[in-house]
């Protein structure tokens, strides 16, 4: 186990042997120091956790907690593997190329191995609430888990999410209104009170525009999913936040720029 000390935050990196994934999963734990009531902590899981050190997430988190900008927050960065495109995705259905075939196993790892490991290792019987976020394909995976487990999670953070994930390829009779998988899951799912959603995109995420409407797919797919959530009953004022960065790209720098906004949105404290 590797340990790093940042004022106010204790960072540990360890490997967890997963029975479901049949491999060791590398995980970073960002634990606030001097917490008098661990059960008052919120838990945030983040897919593609290997990217967090690239924008100094530990220092960012420590500053936000130490300055009282956000409430104490226990964060967990889940590193991806070489099978990222198989382990991330929508658990109930792979995409048209069979990618995401192990997404259900990754979900089981999170729910049945990772969270119990955290509770046992850090002696936290329960958290105030739990949220899940991720970047790109990791963002799709995160919102898929949150949407399917509303009793376990209350927030989803989707940074440049791969919301194009579809059942058919463009030249195989693809229909925008029905073939995007996450959109279909929301459309056919049930409204669950209390769920909150945070989305970010960048106008330079990509150049693809499959329906030739002048809007890149990354933005189109995000707006489309937000529309599905609104149709399901979620409020654009109370339940959903969407931020687009005009100069934002599909990269770690942009996601690092968006992360403080996500933290303040989810766990911000009212300042006197």
ABEGO torsion letter per residue (X at the ends): XBBBBBBGBBBBBBBBBBAAAGBBBBBBBBBBBGBABAAABBBBBBBGAAAAAAAGAAAAAAAAAAAGABBBBBBBBBBBBAAAAAABEBAABBBAAGBGAAAAAAAAAAAAAAAAAAAAAAGBABBABBBBBBBEAAAAAAAAAAAABAAABABBBBBGBBAABBABBAAAGBBAAAABAAAAAAAABBBBBGBBBBBBBBAAABABBAAGAGBBAAAAAAAAAAAAAAAAGBBAAAABBBBBBAABBBBAAAAAAAAAAAAAAAABBBBX
